[in-house]
Amino acid sequence: MTDEHLLKEVGRLKDRFPKLENNYLLDILIEKKGHAGKATQAIFKAGGDGVQEAEEQFYKVYSGAFIDRITRGGMMVYLWNIDYDSSFSRNRKSIKSVNEDGEEEEFFKLDSFLFTPGDPRYENHDYFDSLSRRGNSAYDSCEWGTDPNFIYDETHPLNEKGVVMTIHELEVILHVWKYPLLGIHPYTDEDGNRCNYFGKEVKNRVKKELPKGWTRCSCKEYNGLWCYTNKEENIVQWKNPSE
């Protein structure tokens, strides 16, 4: 943590919080070991002059994966940003407890779903969950739900069972597992009518498998923004190396 690094990061914080004093920003930055993202979150928590406005602007820039949706009749349109981890939640509920050693622990709510085997509403839940999960993985070559311009129906080569989702299976994929499903996916509504889900991407990008040697992790300080690492090359970056 050099003086040059601190000066650069304080400048970023000052741009983000123009009404706060430089010395205050520097103190928090040093406390957070020069990490501007962690310092930013600490300032949001502490509050101060102009902080609320700065936080609102911050989350307009770092929007997260889910952007918007439109539901009309038999059509659902979702807009996603695949720069972000769609499973990340900055407001995830938690409870605190003290263990037998007197240490405080925090437990966070996890996404979960239960259904009764044989329920026709979820007959193909495991099948479509597997396809969607693999298509959303950066380490799998499966292309299900990866292209906003493709149709993923019962005739798609990856759909070996030749079936379509029910509205209930689709809602679990989108709202419980939170997969950013791209492309056109037919589904049946409550009355058995055939409808369409449209998964769009903010820049019309396609989800791709990462090149060999690369990994990714979501950054909680930036609303789940993906960070990419190549340990062999000693590279850490925000830009997706597959684009």
RAKAWO-V131709 format. One record per residue. N is the residue number from 0. SS is DSSP state (H for helix, E for strand, C for the rest). OMEGA is omega as a letter, one per 20 degrees, with the letter a starting at -180 (none if undefined). Layout:
N&SS&OMEGA, N&SS&OMEGA
This chain:
0&C&a, 1&C&r, 2&H&r, 3&H&r, 4&H&a, 5&H&a, 6&H&r, 7&H&a, 8&H&r, 9&H&r, 10&H&r, 11&H&r, 12&H&r, 13&H&r, 14&H&a, 15&H&a, 16&C&a, 17&C&a, 18&C&r, 19&C&a, 20&C&a, 21&H&a, 22&H&r, 23&H&r, 24&H&a, 25&H&a, 26&H&a, 27&H&r, 28&H&r, 29&H&r, 30&H&a, 31&C&r, 32&C&r, 33&C&a, 34&C&a, 35&H&r, 36&H&r, 37&H&r, 38&H&r, 39&H&r, 40&H&r, 41&H&r, 42&H&r, 43&H&a, 44&H&a, 45&H&a, 46&C&a, 47&C&a, 48&C&r, 49&C&a, 50&H&a, 51&H&r, 52&H&r, 53&H&r, 54&H&r, 55&H&r, 56&H&r, 57&H&a, 58&H&r, 59&H&r, 60&H&r, 61&C&a, 62&C&a, 63&C&a, 64&C&a, 65&E&a, 66&E&a, 67&E&r, 68&E&r, 69&E&r, 70&E&a, 71&E&r, 72&C&r, 73&C&a, 74&E&r, 75&E&r, 76&E&r, 77&E&r, 78&E&a, 79&E&r, 80&C&a, 81&C&r, 82&C&a, 83&E&r, 84&C&a, 85&C&r, 86&C&a, 87&C&r, 88&C&a, 89&C&r, 90&C&a, 91&C&a, 92&C&r, 93&E&r, 94&E&r, 95&E&a, 96&E&r, 97&E&a, 98&C&a, 99&C&r, 100&C&r, 101&C&a, 102&C&r, 103&E&r, 104&E&r, 105&E&a, 106&E&a, 107&E&r, 108&C&r, 109&C&r, 110&C&a, 111&C&a, 112&C&r, 113&C&r, 114&C&a, 115&C&r, 116&C&a, 117&C&r, 118&C&a, 119&H&r, 120&H&a, 121&H&a, 122&C&a, 123&C&a, 124&H&a, 125&H&a, 126&H&a, 127&H&r, 128&H&r, 129&H&r, 130&H&a, 131&H&r, 132&H&a, 133&H&r, 134&H&a, 135&H&a, 136&C&r, 137&C&a, 138&C&a, 139&C&a, 140&C&r, 141&C&a, 142&C&r, 143&C&r, 144&C&a, 145&C&a, 146&C&a, 147&C&a, 148&C&a, 149&C&r, 150&E&a, 151&C&a, 152&C&a, 153&C&r, 154&C&a, 155&C&a, 156&C&a, 157&C&a, 158&C&a, 159&C&r, 160&C&r, 161&C&a, 162&C&r, 163&C&a, 164&E&r, 165&E&r, 166&H&a, 167&H&r, 168&H&r, 169&H&a, 170&H&r, 171&H&r, 172&H&a, 173&H&a, 174&H&r, 175&H&r, 176&C&r, 177&C&r, 178&C&r, 179&C&a, 180&C&a, 181&C&r, 182&E&a, 183&E&a, 184&E&r, 185&E&r, 186&E&r, 187&E&a, 188&C&a, 189&C&a, 190&C&r, 191&C&r, 192&C&r, 193&E&a, 194&E&a, 195&E&r, 196&E&r, 197&E&r, 198&E&a, 199&E&r, 200&E&a, 201&C&r, 202&C&a, 203&C&a, 204&C&r, 205&C&r, 206&C&a, 207&C&r, 208&C&r, 209&C&r, 210&C&a, 211&C&r, 212&C&a, 213&C&r, 214&E&r, 215&E&r, 216&E&a, 217&E&a, 218&E&a, 219&H&r, 220&H&a, 221&H&r, 222&C&r, 223&C&r, 224&E&a, 225&E&r, 226&E&a, 227&E&a, 228&E&r, 229&E&a, 230&C&a, 231&C&a, 232&C&a, 233&C&a, 234&E&r, 235&E&a, 236&E&r, 237&C&a, 238&C&r, 239&C&a, 240&C&r, 241&C&a, 242&C&none
